[in-house]
Amino acid sequence: MREALSTPLLSQPKGPHWLRISALDQAEAGATYSTLIQHVRRVTGTGCSRKLIAKWKRERGLR
C-alpha cells in the first residue's frame, strides 16, 4: 500500500509568482508601486513587475 503524500496537492503553491504574491500580501497597506517592488526584491531577492502588482491589487480588491 502506498503512503499518503505529506502535503495535499491543494495546499501547494500554484503558479510561477506565488512567492512574490505572498511577499505582496505581507507589504504595508497603501504602499506605492515602487515601494512594493522594493519590498518584493528585499523579501525574495527578485523584483516584480508593475503588471503583477496591478493584478494582485485587482484580485484583492485594493483599488
PDBQT receptor file of N, H, CA, C and O in Angstrom, charges set to zero:
ATOM      1  N   MET A   1       0.843  -1.181   0.000  1.00  0.00    +0.000 N 
ATOM      2  CA  MET A   1       0.000   0.000   0.000  1.00  0.00    +0.000 C 
ATOM      3  C   MET A   1       0.888   1.244   0.000  1.00  0.00    +0.000 C 
ATOM      4  O   MET A   1       1.909   1.272   0.687  1.00  0.00    +0.000 OA
ATOM      5  N   ARG A   2       0.517   2.249  -0.747  1.00  0.00    +0.000 N 
ATOM      6  H   ARG A   2      -0.312   2.225  -1.306  1.00  0.00    +0.000 HD
ATOM      7  CA  ARG A   2       1.283   3.490  -0.836  1.00  0.00    +0.000 C 
ATOM      8  C   ARG A   2       0.960   4.410   0.335  1.00  0.00    +0.000 C 
ATOM      9  O   ARG A   2      -0.169   4.437   0.826  1.00  0.00    +0.000 OA
ATOM     10  N   GLU A   3       1.954   5.153   0.770  1.00  0.00    +0.000 N 
ATOM     11  H   GLU A   3       2.871   5.130   0.371  1.00  0.00    +0.000 HD
ATOM     12  CA  GLU A   3       1.735   6.148   1.824  1.00  0.00    +0.000 C 
ATOM     13  C   GLU A   3       1.122   7.403   1.222  1.00  0.00    +0.000 C 
ATOM     14  O   GLU A   3       1.363   7.737   0.062  1.00  0.00    +0.000 OA
ATOM     15  N   ALA A   4       0.337   8.079   2.018  1.00  0.00    +0.000 N 
ATOM     16  H   ALA A   4       0.141   7.808   2.961  1.00  0.00    +0.000 HD
ATOM     17  CA  ALA A   4      -0.255   9.345   1.580  1.00  0.00    +0.000 C 
ATOM     18  C   ALA A   4       0.836  10.407   1.489  1.00  0.00    +0.000 C 
ATOM     19  O   ALA A   4       1.834  10.349   2.208  1.00  0.00    +0.000 OA
ATOM     20  N   LEU A   5       0.637  11.363   0.609  1.00  0.00    +0.000 N 
ATOM     21  H   LEU A   5      -0.173  11.410   0.025  1.00  0.00    +0.000 HD
ATOM     22  CA  LEU A   5       1.592  12.462   0.494  1.00  0.00    +0.000 C 
ATOM     23  C   LEU A   5       1.597  13.264   1.787  1.00  0.00    +0.000 C 
ATOM     24  O   LEU A   5       0.571  13.377   2.457  1.00  0.00    +0.000 OA
ATOM     25  N   SER A   6       2.728  13.808   2.129  1.00  0.00    +0.000 N 
ATOM     26  H   SER A   6       3.562  13.716   1.585  1.00  0.00    +0.000 HD
ATOM     27  CA  SER A   6       2.831  14.564   3.375  1.00  0.00    +0.000 C 
ATOM     28  C   SER A   6       2.045  15.867   3.312  1.00  0.00    +0.000 C 
ATOM     29  O   SER A   6       1.533  16.325   4.333  1.00  0.00    +0.000 OA
ATOM     30  N   THR A   7       1.940  16.472   2.130  1.00  0.00    +0.000 N 
ATOM     31  H   THR A   7       2.355  16.100   1.300  1.00  0.00    +0.000 HD
ATOM     32  CA  THR A   7       1.129  17.678   1.977  1.00  0.00    +0.000 C 
ATOM     33  C   THR A   7       0.164  17.456   0.830  1.00  0.00    +0.000 C 
ATOM     34  O   THR A   7       0.567  16.978  -0.231  1.00  0.00    +0.000 OA
ATOM     35  N   PRO A   8      -1.088  17.791   1.020  1.00  0.00    +0.000 N 
ATOM     36  CA  PRO A   8      -2.041  17.616  -0.059  1.00  0.00    +0.000 C 
ATOM     37  C   PRO A   8      -1.711  18.539  -1.235  1.00  0.00    +0.000 C 
ATOM     38  O   PRO A   8      -1.147  19.617  -1.045  1.00  0.00    +0.000 OA
ATOM     39  N   LEU A   9      -2.057  18.121  -2.420  1.00  0.00    +0.000 N 
ATOM     40  H   LEU A   9      -2.516  17.246  -2.574  1.00  0.00    +0.000 HD
ATOM     41  CA  LEU A   9      -1.756  18.907  -3.615  1.00  0.00    +0.000 C 
ATOM     42  C   LEU A   9      -2.418  20.274  -3.585  1.00  0.00    +0.000 C 
ATOM     43  O   LEU A   9      -1.868  21.234  -4.125  1.00  0.00    +0.000 OA
ATOM     44  N   LEU A  10      -3.577  20.383  -2.972  1.00  0.00    +0.000 N 
ATOM     45  H   LEU A  10      -4.024  19.603  -2.534  1.00  0.00    +0.000 HD
ATOM     46  CA  LEU A  10      -4.279  21.653  -2.963  1.00  0.00    +0.000 C 
ATOM     47  C   LEU A  10      -3.571  22.706  -2.121  1.00  0.00    +0.000 C 
ATOM     48  O   LEU A  10      -3.767  23.899  -2.351  1.00  0.00    +0.000 OA
ATOM     49  N   SER A  11      -2.758  22.302  -1.159  1.00  0.00    +0.000 N 
ATOM     50  H   SER A  11      -2.599  21.332  -0.973  1.00  0.00    +0.000 HD
ATOM     51  CA  SER A  11      -2.087  23.279  -0.316  1.00  0.00    +0.000 C 
ATOM     52  C   SER A  11      -0.764  23.752  -0.915  1.00  0.00    +0.000 C 
ATOM     53  O   SER A  11      -0.142  24.670  -0.380  1.00  0.00    +0.000 OA
ATOM     54  N   GLN A  12      -0.327  23.147  -2.005  1.00  0.00    +0.000 N 
ATOM     55  H   GLN A  12      -0.832  22.402  -2.439  1.00  0.00    +0.000 HD
ATOM     56  CA  GLN A  12       0.915  23.563  -2.634  1.00  0.00    +0.000 C 
ATOM     57  C   GLN A  12       0.687  24.832  -3.441  1.00  0.00    +0.000 C 
ATOM     58  O   GLN A  12      -0.412  25.051  -3.950  1.00  0.00    +0.000 OA
ATOM     59  N   PRO A  13       1.711  25.672  -3.563  1.00  0.00    +0.000 N 
ATOM     60  CA  PRO A  13       1.580  26.922  -4.307  1.00  0.00    +0.000 C 
ATOM     61  C   PRO A  13       1.231  26.672  -5.763  1.00  0.00    +0.000 C 
ATOM     62  O   PRO A  13       1.627  25.668  -6.356  1.00  0.00    +0.000 OA
ATOM     63  N   LYS A  14       0.488  27.600  -6.316  1.00  0.00    +0.000 N 
ATOM     64  H   LYS A  14       0.167  28.415  -5.834  1.00  0.00    +0.000 HD
ATOM     65  CA  LYS A  14       0.096  27.485  -7.717  1.00  0.00    +0.000 C 
ATOM     66  C   LYS A  14       0.638  28.679  -8.488  1.00  0.00    +0.000 C 
ATOM     67  O   LYS A  14       0.559  29.816  -8.023  1.00  0.00    +0.000 OA
ATOM     68  N   GLY A  15       1.174  28.425  -9.634  1.00  0.00    +0.000 N 
ATOM     69  H   GLY A  15       1.238  27.502 -10.013  1.00  0.00    +0.000 HD
ATOM     70  CA  GLY A  15       1.653  29.488 -10.499  1.00  0.00    +0.000 C 
ATOM     71  C   GLY A  15       3.090  29.880 -10.205  1.00  0.00    +0.000 C 
ATOM     72  O   GLY A  15       3.620  29.579  -9.135  1.00  0.00    +0.000 OA
ATOM     73  N   PRO A  16       3.716  30.552 -11.159  1.00  0.00    +0.000 N 
ATOM     74  CA  PRO A  16       5.126  30.893 -11.024  1.00  0.00    +0.000 C 
ATOM     75  C   PRO A  16       5.401  32.069 -10.088  1.00  0.00    +0.000 C 
ATOM     76  O   PRO A  16       6.546  32.272  -9.682  1.00  0.00    +0.000 OA
ATOM     77  N   HIS A  17       4.386  32.835  -9.742  1.00  0.00    +0.000 N 
ATOM     78  H   HIS A  17       3.457  32.669 -10.071  1.00  0.00    +0.000 HD
ATOM     79  CA  HIS A  17       4.597  34.053  -8.974  1.00  0.00    +0.000 C 
ATOM     80  C   HIS A  17       4.161  33.939  -7.526  1.00  0.00    +0.000 C 
ATOM     81  O   HIS A  17       4.041  34.961  -6.849  1.00  0.00    +0.000 OA
ATOM     82  N   TRP A  18       3.920  32.736  -7.023  1.00  0.00    +0.000 N 
ATOM     83  H   TRP A  18       4.017  31.906  -7.573  1.00  0.00    +0.000 HD
ATOM     84  CA  TRP A  18       3.344  32.593  -5.690  1.00  0.00    +0.000 C 
ATOM     85  C   TRP A  18       4.221  33.193  -4.603  1.00  0.00    +0.000 C 
ATOM     86  O   TRP A  18       3.700  33.725  -3.622  1.00  0.00    +0.000 OA
ATOM     87  N   LEU A  19       5.543  33.123  -4.751  1.00  0.00    +0.000 N 
ATOM     88  H   LEU A  19       5.966  32.691  -5.548  1.00  0.00    +0.000 HD
ATOM     89  CA  LEU A  19       6.431  33.677  -3.735  1.00  0.00    +0.000 C 
ATOM     90  C   LEU A  19       6.343  35.203  -3.723  1.00  0.00    +0.000 C 
ATOM     91  O   LEU A  19       6.321  35.821  -2.659  1.00  0.00    +0.000 OA
ATOM     92  N   ARG A  20       6.294  35.800  -4.898  1.00  0.00    +0.000 N 
ATOM     93  H   ARG A  20       6.311  35.298  -5.763  1.00  0.00    +0.000 HD
ATOM     94  CA  ARG A  20       6.169  37.259  -4.987  1.00  0.00    +0.000 C 
ATOM     95  C   ARG A  20       4.813  37.721  -4.453  1.00  0.00    +0.000 C 
ATOM     96  O   ARG A  20       4.727  38.739  -3.767  1.00  0.00    +0.000 OA
ATOM     97  N   ILE A  21       3.758  36.972  -4.769  1.00  0.00    +0.000 N 
ATOM     98  H   ILE A  21       3.829  36.144  -5.326  1.00  0.00    +0.000 HD
ATOM     99  CA  ILE A  21       2.419  37.337  -4.301  1.00  0.00    +0.000 C 
ATOM    100  C   ILE A  21       2.331  37.245  -2.785  1.00  0.00    +0.000 C 
ATOM    101  O   ILE A  21       1.712  38.097  -2.148  1.00  0.00    +0.000 OA
ATOM    102  N   SER A  22       2.946  36.220  -2.203  1.00  0.00    +0.000 N 
ATOM    103  H   SER A  22       3.449  35.528  -2.721  1.00  0.00    +0.000 HD
ATOM    104  CA  SER A  22       2.924  36.123  -0.739  1.00  0.00    +0.000 C 
ATOM    105  C   SER A  22       3.714  37.269  -0.117  1.00  0.00    +0.000 C 
ATOM    106  O   SER A  22       3.363  37.736   0.967  1.00  0.00    +0.000 OA
ATOM    107  N   ALA A  23       4.773  37.732  -0.778  1.00  0.00    +0.000 N 
ATOM    108  H   ALA A  23       5.059  37.353  -1.658  1.00  0.00    +0.000 HD
ATOM    109  CA  ALA A  23       5.520  38.893  -0.292  1.00  0.00    +0.000 C 
ATOM    110  C   ALA A  23       4.658  40.149  -0.384  1.00  0.00    +0.000 C 
ATOM    111  O   ALA A  23       4.692  40.994   0.511  1.00  0.00    +0.000 OA
ATOM    112  N   LEU A  24       3.887  40.273  -1.463  1.00  0.00    +0.000 N 
ATOM    113  H   LEU A  24       3.860  39.587  -2.189  1.00  0.00    +0.000 HD
ATOM    114  CA  LEU A  24       2.989  41.428  -1.595  1.00  0.00    +0.000 C 
ATOM    115  C   LEU A  24       1.918  41.412  -0.505  1.00  0.00    +0.000 C 
ATOM    116  O   LEU A  24       1.536  42.461   0.013  1.00  0.00    +0.000 OA
ATOM    117  N   ASP A  25       1.437  40.219  -0.162  1.00  0.00    +0.000 N 
ATOM    118  H   ASP A  25       1.747  39.366  -0.582  1.00  0.00    +0.000 HD
ATOM    119  CA  ASP A  25       0.434  40.110   0.896  1.00  0.00    +0.000 C 
ATOM    120  C   ASP A  25       0.971  40.609   2.234  1.00  0.00    +0.000 C 
ATOM    121  O   ASP A  25       0.196  41.049   3.083  1.00  0.00    +0.000 OA
ATOM    122  N   GLN A  26       2.276  40.547   2.431  1.00  0.00    +0.000 N 
ATOM    123  H   GLN A  26       2.906  40.189   1.741  1.00  0.00    +0.000 HD
ATOM    124  CA  GLN A  26       2.886  40.976   3.691  1.00  0.00    +0.000 C 
ATOM    125  C   GLN A  26       3.281  42.449   3.690  1.00  0.00    +0.000 C 
ATOM    126  O   GLN A  26       3.694  42.977   4.723  1.00  0.00    +0.000 OA
ATOM    127  N   ALA A  27       3.162  43.114   2.555  1.00  0.00    +0.000 N 
ATOM    128  H   ALA A  27       2.827  42.685   1.716  1.00  0.00    +0.000 HD
ATOM    129  CA  ALA A  27       3.576  44.515   2.451  1.00  0.00    +0.000 C 
ATOM    130  C   ALA A  27       2.600  45.418   3.212  1.00  0.00    +0.000 C 
ATOM    131  O   ALA A  27       1.455  45.049   3.476  1.00  0.00    +0.000 OA
ATOM    132  N   GLU A  28       3.088  46.600   3.552  1.00  0.00    +0.000 N 
ATOM    133  H   GLU A  28       4.018  46.899   3.337  1.00  0.00    +0.000 HD
ATOM    134  CA  GLU A  28       2.242  47.527   4.285  1.00  0.00    +0.000 C 
ATOM    135  C   GLU A  28       1.152  48.099   3.378  1.00  0.00    +0.000 C 
ATOM    136  O   GLU A  28       1.357  48.284   2.178  1.00  0.00    +0.000 OA
ATOM    137  N   ALA A  29       0.012  48.370   3.964  1.00  0.00    +0.000 N 
ATOM    138  H   ALA A  29      -0.155  48.219   4.939  1.00  0.00    +0.000 HD
ATOM    139  CA  ALA A  29      -1.140  48.872   3.203  1.00  0.00    +0.000 C 
ATOM    140  C   ALA A  29      -0.844  50.270   2.660  1.00  0.00    +0.000 C 
ATOM    141  O   ALA A  29      -0.177  51.073   3.313  1.00  0.00    +0.000 OA
ATOM    142  N   GLY A  30      -1.337  50.542   1.485  1.00  0.00    +0.000 N 
ATOM    143  H   GLY A  30      -1.879  49.890   0.955  1.00  0.00    +0.000 HD
ATOM    144  CA  GLY A  30      -1.206  51.864   0.883  1.00  0.00    +0.000 C 
ATOM    145  C   GLY A  30       0.153  52.148   0.278  1.00  0.00    +0.000 C 
ATOM    146  O   GLY A  30       0.445  53.297  -0.050  1.00  0.00    +0.000 OA
ATOM    147  N   ALA A  31       0.983  51.148   0.123  1.00  0.00    +0.000 N 
ATOM    148  H   ALA A  31       0.745  50.214   0.390  1.00  0.00    +0.000 HD
ATOM    149  CA  ALA A  31       2.322  51.335  -0.439  1.00  0.00    +0.000 C 
ATOM    150  C   ALA A  31       2.233  51.645  -1.930  1.00  0.00    +0.000 C 
ATOM    151  O   ALA A  31       1.307  51.203  -2.611  1.00  0.00    +0.000 OA
ATOM    152  N   THR A  32       3.195  52.403  -2.427  1.00  0.00    +0.000 N 
ATOM    153  H   THR A  32       3.947  52.763  -1.875  1.00  0.00    +0.000 HD
ATOM    154  CA  THR A  32       3.251  52.725  -3.852  1.00  0.00    +0.000 C 
ATOM    155  C   THR A  32       3.834  51.543  -4.624  1.00  0.00    +0.000 C 
ATOM    156  O   THR A  32       4.370  50.602  -4.039  1.00  0.00    +0.000 OA
ATOM    157  N   TYR A  33       3.716  51.614  -5.955  1.00  0.00    +0.000 N 
ATOM    158  H   TYR A  33       3.281  52.378  -6.430  1.00  0.00    +0.000 HD
ATOM    159  CA  TYR A  33       4.276  50.555  -6.795  1.00  0.00    +0.000 C 
ATOM    160  C   TYR A  33       5.778  50.406  -6.545  1.00  0.00    +0.000 C 
ATOM    161  O   TYR A  33       6.278  49.289  -6.411  1.00  0.00    +0.000 OA
ATOM    162  N   SER A  34       6.493  51.524  -6.482  1.00  0.00    +0.000 N 
ATOM    163  H   SER A  34       6.087  52.431  -6.591  1.00  0.00    +0.000 HD
ATOM    164  CA  SER A  34       7.941  51.464  -6.263  1.00  0.00    +0.000 C 
ATOM    165  C   SER A  34       8.273  50.827  -4.927  1.00  0.00    +0.000 C 
ATOM    166  O   SER A  34       9.197  50.019  -4.834  1.00  0.00    +0.000 OA
ATOM    167  N   THR A  35       7.527  51.183  -3.894  1.00  0.00    +0.000 N 
ATOM    168  H   THR A  35       6.776  51.839  -3.969  1.00  0.00    +0.000 HD
ATOM    169  CA  THR A  35       7.753  50.614  -2.572  1.00  0.00    +0.000 C 
ATOM    170  C   THR A  35       7.457  49.123  -2.571  1.00  0.00    +0.000 C 
ATOM    171  O   THR A  35       8.191  48.347  -1.958  1.00  0.00    +0.000 OA
ATOM    172  N   LEU A  36       6.388  48.712  -3.251  1.00  0.00    +0.000 N 
ATOM    173  H   LEU A  36       5.793  49.343  -3.749  1.00  0.00    +0.000 HD
ATOM    174  CA  LEU A  36       6.042  47.293  -3.321  1.00  0.00    +0.000 C 
ATOM    175  C   LEU A  36       7.114  46.500  -4.062  1.00  0.00    +0.000 C 
ATOM    176  O   LEU A  36       7.469  45.395  -3.650  1.00  0.00    +0.000 OA
ATOM    177  N   ILE A  37       7.628  47.060  -5.150  1.00  0.00    +0.000 N 
ATOM    178  H   ILE A  37       7.339  47.957  -5.485  1.00  0.00    +0.000 HD
ATOM    179  CA  ILE A  37       8.685  46.381  -5.907  1.00  0.00    +0.000 C 
ATOM    180  C   ILE A  37       9.926  46.220  -5.030  1.00  0.00    +0.000 C 
ATOM    181  O   ILE A  37      10.544  45.155  -5.019  1.00  0.00    +0.000 OA
ATOM    182  N   GLN A  38      10.289  47.265  -4.300  1.00  0.00    +0.000 N 
ATOM    183  H   GLN A  38       9.787  48.130  -4.309  1.00  0.00    +0.000 HD
ATOM    184  CA  GLN A  38      11.448  47.185  -3.407  1.00  0.00    +0.000 C 
ATOM    185  C   GLN A  38      11.225  46.160  -2.299  1.00  0.00    +0.000 C 
ATOM    186  O   GLN A  38      12.141  45.422  -1.937  1.00  0.00    +0.000 OA
ATOM    187  N   HIS A  39      10.006  46.115  -1.761  1.00  0.00    +0.000 N 
ATOM    188  H   HIS A  39       9.261  46.714  -2.055  1.00  0.00    +0.000 HD
ATOM    189  CA  HIS A  39       9.684  45.151  -0.710  1.00  0.00    +0.000 C 
ATOM    190  C   HIS A  39       9.817  43.721  -1.234  1.00  0.00    +0.000 C 
ATOM    191  O   HIS A  39      10.412  42.870  -0.572  1.00  0.00    +0.000 OA
ATOM    192  N   VAL A  40       9.270  43.458  -2.412  1.00  0.00    +0.000 N 
ATOM    193  H   VAL A  40       8.787  44.149  -2.950  1.00  0.00    +0.000 HD
ATOM    194  CA  VAL A  40       9.353  42.116  -3.001  1.00  0.00    +0.000 C 
ATOM    195  C   VAL A  40      10.808  41.747  -3.262  1.00  0.00    +0.000 C 
ATOM    196  O   VAL A  40      11.209  40.608  -3.024  1.00  0.00    +0.000 OA
ATOM    197  N   ARG A  41      11.599  42.693  -3.748  1.00  0.00    +0.000 N 
ATOM    198  H   ARG A  41      11.274  43.619  -3.942  1.00  0.00    +0.000 HD
ATOM    199  CA  ARG A  41      13.021  42.428  -4.014  1.00  0.00    +0.000 C 
ATOM    200  C   ARG A  41      13.765  42.119  -2.716  1.00  0.00    +0.000 C 
ATOM    201  O   ARG A  41      14.626  41.241  -2.689  1.00  0.00    +0.000 OA
ATOM    202  N   ARG A  42      13.435  42.839  -1.640  1.00  0.00    +0.000 N 
ATOM    203  H   ARG A  42      12.736  43.553  -1.663  1.00  0.00    +0.000 HD
ATOM    204  CA  ARG A  42      14.097  42.611  -0.353  1.00  0.00    +0.000 C 
ATOM    205  C   ARG A  42      13.728  41.241   0.225  1.00  0.00    +0.000 C 
ATOM    206  O   ARG A  42      14.576  40.558   0.799  1.00  0.00    +0.000 OA
ATOM    207  N   VAL A  43      12.458  40.843   0.070  1.00  0.00    +0.000 N 
ATOM    208  H   VAL A  43      11.769  41.398  -0.397  1.00  0.00    +0.000 HD
ATOM    209  CA  VAL A  43      11.991  39.580   0.643  1.00  0.00    +0.000 C 
ATOM    210  C   VAL A  43      12.409  38.373  -0.191  1.00  0.00    +0.000 C 
ATOM    211  O   VAL A  43      12.843  37.362   0.361  1.00  0.00    +0.000 OA
ATOM    212  N   THR A  44      12.284  38.468  -1.513  1.00  0.00    +0.000 N 
ATOM    213  H   THR A  44      11.932  39.289  -1.961  1.00  0.00    +0.000 HD
ATOM    214  CA  THR A  44      12.507  37.299  -2.364  1.00  0.00    +0.000 C 
ATOM    215  C   THR A  44      13.844  37.292  -3.084  1.00  0.00    +0.000 C 
ATOM    216  O   THR A  44      14.281  36.248  -3.569  1.00  0.00    +0.000 OA
ATOM    217  N   GLY A  45      14.499  38.442  -3.160  1.00  0.00    +0.000 N 
ATOM    218  H   GLY A  45      14.144  39.290  -2.766  1.00  0.00    +0.000 HD
ATOM    219  CA  GLY A  45      15.731  38.531  -3.920  1.00  0.00    +0.000 C 
ATOM    220  C   GLY A  45      15.501  38.835  -5.386  1.00  0.00    +0.000 C 
ATOM    221  O   GLY A  45      16.454  39.016  -6.144  1.00  0.00    +0.000 OA
ATOM    222  N   THR A  46      14.247  38.893  -5.788  1.00  0.00    +0.000 N 
ATOM    223  H   THR A  46      13.472  38.746  -5.172  1.00  0.00    +0.000 HD
ATOM    224  CA  THR A  46      13.858  39.200  -7.162  1.00  0.00    +0.000 C 
ATOM    225  C   THR A  46      12.715  40.189  -7.120  1.00  0.00    +0.000 C 
ATOM    226  O   THR A  46      11.790  40.034  -6.323  1.00  0.00    +0.000 OA
ATOM    227  N   GLY A  47      12.763  41.196  -7.957  1.00  0.00    +0.000 N 
ATOM    228  H   GLY A  47      13.515  41.322  -8.604  1.00  0.00    +0.000 HD
ATOM    229  CA  GLY A  47      11.681  42.171  -8.008  1.00  0.00    +0.000 C 
ATOM    230  C   GLY A  47      10.454  41.600  -8.692  1.00  0.00    +0.000 C 
ATOM    231  O   GLY A  47      10.406  40.414  -9.018  1.00  0.00    +0.000 OA
ATOM    232  N   CYS A  48       9.474  42.444  -8.904  1.00  0.00    +0.000 N 
ATOM    233  H   CYS A  48       9.513  43.407  -8.639  1.00  0.00    +0.000 HD
ATOM    234  CA  CYS A  48       8.279  42.011  -9.637  1.00  0.00    +0.000 C 
ATOM    235  C   CYS A  48       7.841  43.149 -10.541  1.00  0.00    +0.000 C 
ATOM    236  O   CYS A  48       8.296  44.284 -10.395  1.00  0.00    +0.000 OA
ATOM    237  N   SER A  49       6.977  42.844 -11.453  1.00  0.00    +0.000 N 
ATOM    238  H   SER A  49       6.607  41.923 -11.571  1.00  0.00    +0.000 HD
ATOM    239  CA  SER A  49       6.533  43.834 -12.425  1.00  0.00    +0.000 C 
ATOM    240  C   SER A  49       5.350  44.636 -11.890  1.00  0.00    +0.000 C 
ATOM    241  O   SER A  49       4.638  44.201 -10.985  1.00  0.00    +0.000 OA
ATOM    242  N   ARG A  50       5.164  45.809 -12.470  1.00  0.00    +0.000 N 
ATOM    243  H   ARG A  50       5.743  46.162 -13.205  1.00  0.00    +0.000 HD
ATOM    244  CA  ARG A  50       4.002  46.626 -12.136  1.00  0.00    +0.000 C 
ATOM    245  C   ARG A  50       2.721  45.893 -12.552  1.00  0.00    +0.000 C 
ATOM    246  O   ARG A  50       1.674  46.036 -11.920  1.00  0.00    +0.000 OA
ATOM    247  N   LYS A  51       2.828  45.111 -13.620  1.00  0.00    +0.000 N 
ATOM    248  H   LYS A  51       3.679  44.995 -14.134  1.00  0.00    +0.000 HD
ATOM    249  CA  LYS A  51       1.682  44.333 -14.103  1.00  0.00    +0.000 C 
ATOM    250  C   LYS A  51       1.240  43.315 -13.050  1.00  0.00    +0.000 C 
ATOM    251  O   LYS A  51       0.043  43.145 -12.819  1.00  0.00    +0.000 OA
ATOM    252  N   LEU A  52       2.199  42.638 -12.413  1.00  0.00    +0.000 N 
ATOM    253  H   LEU A  52       3.171  42.777 -12.602  1.00  0.00    +0.000 HD
ATOM    254  CA  LEU A  52       1.865  41.675 -11.362  1.00  0.00    +0.000 C 
ATOM    255  C   LEU A  52       1.231  42.386 -10.168  1.00  0.00    +0.000 C 
ATOM    256  O   LEU A  52       0.281  41.876  -9.573  1.00  0.00    +0.000 OA
ATOM    257  N   ILE A  53       1.749  43.549  -9.819  1.00  0.00    +0.000 N 
ATOM    258  H   ILE A  53       2.521  43.963 -10.302  1.00  0.00    +0.000 HD
ATOM    259  CA  ILE A  53       1.182  44.304  -8.699  1.00  0.00    +0.000 C 
ATOM    260  C   ILE A  53      -0.248  44.730  -9.028  1.00  0.00    +0.000 C 
ATOM    261  O   ILE A  53      -1.128  44.645  -8.171  1.00  0.00    +0.000 OA
ATOM    262  N   ALA A  54      -0.485  45.182 -10.241  1.00  0.00    +0.000 N 
ATOM    263  H   ALA A  54       0.230  45.252 -10.937  1.00  0.00    +0.000 HD
ATOM    264  CA  ALA A  54      -1.834  45.589 -10.645  1.00  0.00    +0.000 C 
ATOM    265  C   ALA A  54      -2.799  44.400 -10.569  1.00  0.00    +0.000 C 
ATOM    266  O   ALA A  54      -3.933  44.543 -10.112  1.00  0.00    +0.000 OA
ATOM    267  N   LYS A  55      -2.344  43.240 -11.016  1.00  0.00    +0.000 N 
ATOM    268  H   LYS A  55      -1.423  43.124 -11.387  1.00  0.00    +0.000 HD
ATOM    269  CA  LYS A  55      -3.169  42.031 -10.952  1.00  0.00    +0.000 C 
ATOM    270  C   LYS A  55      -3.446  41.661  -9.500  1.00  0.00    +0.000 C 
ATOM    271  O   LYS A  55      -4.576  41.316  -9.154  1.00  0.00    +0.000 OA
ATOM    272  N   TRP A  56      -2.425  41.729  -8.648  1.00  0.00    +0.000 N 
ATOM    273  H   TRP A  56      -1.507  42.009  -8.929  1.00  0.00    +0.000 HD
ATOM    274  CA  TRP A  56      -2.567  41.425  -7.221  1.00  0.00    +0.000 C 
ATOM    275  C   TRP A  56      -3.571  42.377  -6.568  1.00  0.00    +0.000 C 
ATOM    276  O   TRP A  56      -4.436  41.949  -5.804  1.00  0.00    +0.000 OA
ATOM    277  N   LYS A  57      -3.449  43.673  -6.876  1.00  0.00    +0.000 N 
ATOM    278  H   LYS A  57      -2.746  44.021  -7.496  1.00  0.00    +0.000 HD
ATOM    279  CA  LYS A  57      -4.385  44.658  -6.309  1.00  0.00    +0.000 C 
ATOM    280  C   LYS A  57      -5.815  44.375  -6.767  1.00  0.00    +0.000 C 
ATOM    281  O   LYS A  57      -6.751  44.424  -5.970  1.00  0.00    +0.000 OA
ATOM    282  N   ARG A  58      -5.972  44.083  -8.041  1.00  0.00    +0.000 N 
ATOM    283  H   ARG A  58      -5.211  44.043  -8.689  1.00  0.00    +0.000 HD
ATOM    284  CA  ARG A  58      -7.295  43.812  -8.596  1.00  0.00    +0.000 C 
ATOM    285  C   ARG A  58      -7.923  42.592  -7.925  1.00  0.00    +0.000 C 
ATOM    286  O   ARG A  58      -9.101  42.622  -7.570  1.00  0.00    +0.000 OA
ATOM    287  N   GLU A  59      -7.148  41.516  -7.746  1.00  0.00    +0.000 N 
ATOM    288  H   GLU A  59      -6.191  41.491  -8.034  1.00  0.00    +0.000 HD
ATOM    289  CA  GLU A  59      -7.658  40.298  -7.134  1.00  0.00    +0.000 C 
ATOM    290  C   GLU A  59      -7.985  40.482  -5.663  1.00  0.00    +0.000 C 
ATOM    291  O   GLU A  59      -8.872  39.812  -5.135  1.00  0.00    +0.000 OA
ATOM    292  N   ARG A  60      -7.270  41.392  -4.992  1.00  0.00    +0.000 N 
ATOM    293  H   ARG A  60      -6.550  41.937  -5.421  1.00  0.00    +0.000 HD
ATOM    294  CA  ARG A  60      -7.509  41.628  -3.562  1.00  0.00    +0.000 C 
ATOM    295  C   ARG A  60      -8.518  42.749  -3.328  1.00  0.00    +0.000 C 
ATOM    296  O   ARG A  60      -8.886  43.016  -2.184  1.00  0.00    +0.000 OA
ATOM    297  N   GLY A  61      -8.972  43.411  -4.401  1.00  0.00    +0.000 N 
ATOM    298  H   GLY A  61      -8.673  43.195  -5.330  1.00  0.00    +0.000 HD
ATOM    299  CA  GLY A  61      -9.931  44.499  -4.273  1.00  0.00    +0.000 C 
ATOM    300  C   GLY A  61      -9.332  45.730  -3.618  1.00  0.00    +0.000 C 
ATOM    301  O   GLY A  61     -10.004  46.411  -2.844  1.00  0.00    +0.000 OA
ATOM    302  N   LEU A  62      -8.067  46.023  -3.924  1.00  0.00    +0.000 N 
ATOM    303  H   LEU A  62      -7.522  45.470  -4.553  1.00  0.00    +0.000 HD
ATOM    304  CA  LEU A  62      -7.364  47.111  -3.266  1.00  0.00    +0.000 C 
ATOM    305  C   LEU A  62      -7.339  48.403  -4.070  1.00  0.00    +0.000 C 
ATOM    306  O   LEU A  62      -6.625  49.332  -3.693  1.00  0.00    +0.000 OA
ATOM    307  N   ARG A  63      -8.058  48.495  -5.115  1.00  0.00    +0.000 N 
ATOM    308  H   ARG A  63      -8.638  47.740  -5.421  1.00  0.00    +0.000 HD
ATOM    309  CA  ARG A  63      -8.039  49.718  -5.916  1.00  0.00    +0.000 C 
ATOM    310  C   ARG A  63      -8.937  50.759  -5.370  1.00  0.00    +0.000 C 
ATOM    311  O   ARG A  63      -9.032  51.849  -5.934  1.00  0.00    +0.000 OA
TER     312      ARG A  63
